[in-house]
Amino acid sequence: MERIIGYCGLVCSECPALVATLANDMAALEQVAAQWREAYNAPEITADSVACNGCTVEGRHCGHWIECQIRICGEERGVANCAHCADYACERLTGFFAQVPDAQVVLDKVRASL
């Protein structure tokens, strides 16, 4: 599978929700949902709400997709991901990096290659 990097630097193609979605594996999607319900203390998460083809492509998107401000900004700016943005490492993105430092590593590598 081709590597898919989200606007924020998460590697979508390594996400168990995307892998299960592409395999049309409902049992695996339920397993992801159960893990995320516990990890994020979010009892409303269901297998349907984690099904996702990746935020930068058309298709199904996880429940958070609709409200993700990083994705919304990236789409409005027309960038492949935030590494391509003239305002790279804006306040919104650095706040996310504080929670998910691996995403910054991914985007820093992309940006260095531009």
Backbone hydrogen bonds in HBPLUS format (Angstrom, degrees):
<---DONOR---> <-ACCEPTOR-->    atom                        ^
c    i                          cat <-CA-CA->   ^        H-A-AA   ^      H-
h    n   atom  resd res      DA  || num        DHA   H-A  angle D-A-AA Bond
n    s   type  num  typ     dist DA aas  dist angle  dist       angle   num
A0012-CYS N   A0004-ILE O   2.74 MM   8  5.28 113.3  2.19 140.4 157.1     1
A0013-SER N   A0004-ILE O   3.40 MM   9  5.04 157.9  2.45 129.3 131.5     2
A0006-GLY N   A0010-LEU O   2.80 MM   4  5.31 168.5  1.82 170.1 170.1     3
A0009-GLY N   A0006-GLY O   3.08 MM   3  5.27 152.5  2.16 107.7 116.0     4
A0082-CYS N   A0007-TYR O   2.93 MM  75  5.17 166.1  1.95 128.4 132.1     5
A0014-GLU N   A0011-VAL O   3.00 MM   3  5.62 160.0  2.04 117.7 124.2     6
A0015-CYS N   A0012-CYS O   2.88 MM   3  5.08 162.5  1.91 113.4 119.2     7
A0019-VAL N   A0015-CYS O   3.05 MM   4  6.34 169.3  2.06 160.3 163.3     8
A0020-ALA N   A0016-PRO O   2.98 MM   4  6.00 161.1  2.01 140.0 145.3     9
A0021-THR N   A0017-ALA O   2.88 MM   4  6.00 151.0  1.96 142.2 151.0    10
A0022-LEU N   A0018-LEU O   2.88 MM   4  6.10 170.1  1.89 159.4 160.4    11
A0023-ALA N   A0019-VAL O   3.10 MM   4  6.26 143.8  2.23 139.7 149.7    12
A0025-ASP N   A0020-ALA O   2.95 MM   5  5.09 168.9  1.96 151.7 153.7    13
A0024-ASN N   A0021-THR O   2.96 MM   3  4.93 152.2  2.04 102.1 111.0    14
A0029-LEU N   A0025-ASP O   3.01 MM   4  6.35 153.6  2.08 149.4 157.8    15
A0030-GLU N   A0026-MET O   2.91 MM   4  6.12 153.1  1.99 145.4 152.2    16
A0031-GLN N   A0027-ALA O   3.01 MM   4  6.26 148.1  2.11 140.7 149.7    17
A0032-VAL N   A0028-ALA O   2.92 MM   4  6.24 156.6  1.98 149.6 155.2    18
A0033-ALA N   A0029-LEU O   2.89 MM   4  6.10 162.8  1.92 148.3 153.4    19
A0034-ALA N   A0030-GLU O   2.88 MM   4  6.09 156.6  1.94 146.9 152.8    20
A0035-GLN N   A0031-GLN O   3.01 MM   4  6.29 157.5  2.07 147.2 153.0    21
A0036-TRP N   A0032-VAL O   2.87 MM   4  6.12 163.9  1.90 157.5 161.9    22
A0037-ARG N   A0033-ALA O   2.78 MM   4  5.94 150.3  1.86 149.5 158.0    23
A0038-GLU N   A0034-ALA O   3.27 MM   4  6.45 159.1  2.32 142.9 146.9    24
A0039-ALA N   A0035-GLN O   2.86 MM   4  6.05 171.2  1.86 154.1 157.1    25
A0040-TYR N   A0036-TRP O   2.91 MM   4  5.68 160.8  1.95 143.2 147.6    26
A0042-ALA N   A0037-ARG O   2.92 MM   5  4.65 148.8  2.02 128.2 137.3    27
A0041-ASN N   A0038-GLU O   3.33 MM   3  5.03 160.0  2.37  97.4 103.3    28
A0045-ILE N   A0042-ALA O   3.17 MM   3  6.02 174.6  2.18 129.0 130.1    29
A0049-SER N   A0046-THR O   3.08 MM   3  5.10 121.6  2.43  94.3 109.0    30
A0050-VAL N   A0047-ALA O   3.26 MM   3  5.39 152.0  2.35 101.8 109.9    31
A0063-GLY N   A0049-SER O   2.77 MM  14  4.91 154.1  1.83 153.9 150.0    32
A0053-ASN N   A0060-ARG O   2.64 MM   7  5.39 153.1  1.71 155.4 146.3    33
A0057-VAL N   A0054-GLY O   3.41 MM   3  5.78 169.7  2.42 112.6 115.3    34
A0065-TRP N   A0062-CYS O   3.03 MM   3  5.50 146.9  2.15 113.7 123.2    35
A0067-GLU N   A0064-HIS O   3.05 MM   3  5.61 136.6  2.24 115.4 126.2    36
A0068-CYS N   A0064-HIS O   3.05 MM   4  6.00 122.2  2.40 151.9 167.3    37
A0068-CYS N   A0065-TRP O   3.37 MM   3  5.25 151.3  2.46  98.9 106.9    38
A0072-ILE N   A0068-CYS O   3.01 MM   4  6.27 165.6  2.03 152.5 157.0    39
A0073-CYS N   A0069-GLN O   2.99 MM   4  6.05 162.5  2.02 142.0 146.6    40
A0074-GLY N   A0070-ILE O   2.95 MM   4  6.15 163.2  1.98 149.0 153.9    41
A0075-GLU N   A0071-ARG O   2.88 MM   4  6.10 160.6  1.92 157.5 162.0    42
A0076-GLU N   A0072-ILE O   2.96 MM   4  6.17 161.8  2.00 148.7 154.1    43
A0077-ARG N   A0073-CYS O   2.92 MM   4  6.15 148.7  2.02 149.6 158.1    44
A0078-GLY N   A0074-GLY O   2.95 MM   4  6.02 116.9  2.36 133.4 149.2    45
A0079-VAL N   A0074-GLY O   3.20 MM   5  5.60 159.1  2.25 153.4 156.2    46
A0078-GLY N   A0075-GLU O   3.08 MM   3  4.95 142.4  2.23  95.6 107.0    47
A0084-HIS N   A0081-ASN O   3.03 MM   3  5.88 159.8  2.07 126.8 131.7    48
A0085-CYS N   A0082-CYS O   3.04 MM   3  5.16 165.2  2.06 110.6 114.8    49
A0088-TYR N   A0085-CYS O   3.14 MM   3  5.11 136.4  2.34 118.2 113.3    50
A0094-THR N   A0090-CYS O   2.88 MM   4  6.12 166.1  1.90 162.2 166.6    51
A0095-GLY N   A0091-GLU O   3.00 MM   4  6.09 149.2  2.10 144.5 152.2    52
A0096-PHE N   A0092-ARG O   3.25 MM   4  6.55 148.2  2.36 137.7 145.5    53
A0096-PHE N   A0093-LEU O   3.05 MM   3  5.04 117.2  2.46  94.9 110.0    54
A0097-PHE N   A0093-LEU O   2.85 MM   4  6.19 156.5  1.90 151.7 159.0    55
A0098-ALA N   A0094-THR O   3.05 MM   4  6.25 142.1  2.20 140.0 148.3    56
A0099-GLN N   A0096-PHE O   2.93 MM   3  5.30 135.2  2.13 106.6 118.8    57
A0100-VAL N   A0096-PHE O   2.84 MM   4  6.09 149.0  1.93 149.5 159.9    58
A0103-ALA N   A0100-VAL O   3.02 MM   3  5.72 144.9  2.15 119.0 127.5    59
A0104-GLN N   A0101-PRO O   3.08 MM   3  5.28 126.0  2.39 100.2 113.3    60
A0105-VAL N   A0101-PRO O   3.27 MM   4  6.69 153.7  2.34 147.8 154.5    61
A0106-VAL N   A0102-ASP O   3.12 MM   4  6.43 158.4  2.17 147.7 152.4    62
A0107-LEU N   A0103-ALA O   3.01 MM   4  6.29 169.6  2.02 152.0 154.2    63
A0108-ASP N   A0104-GLN O   2.75 MM   4  5.82 158.6  1.80 153.1 159.5    64
A0109-LYS N   A0105-VAL O   3.11 MM   4  6.27 152.7  2.19 143.4 149.8    65
A0110-VAL N   A0106-VAL O   3.07 MM   4  6.40 155.8  2.13 147.5 154.5    66
A0111-ARG N   A0107-LEU O   2.81 MM   4  5.98 168.3  1.82 153.5 156.8    67
A0112-ALA N   A0108-ASP O   2.93 MM   4  6.07 152.8  2.00 142.5 149.7    68
A0113-SER N   A0109-LYS O   3.22 MM   4  6.38 133.7  2.45 137.1 147.9    69
A0113-SER N   A0110-VAL O   3.03 MM   3  5.25 135.7  2.23 101.8 114.4    70
A0114-LEU N   A0111-ARG O   3.17 MM   3  5.32 159.1  2.22 105.3 111.8    71
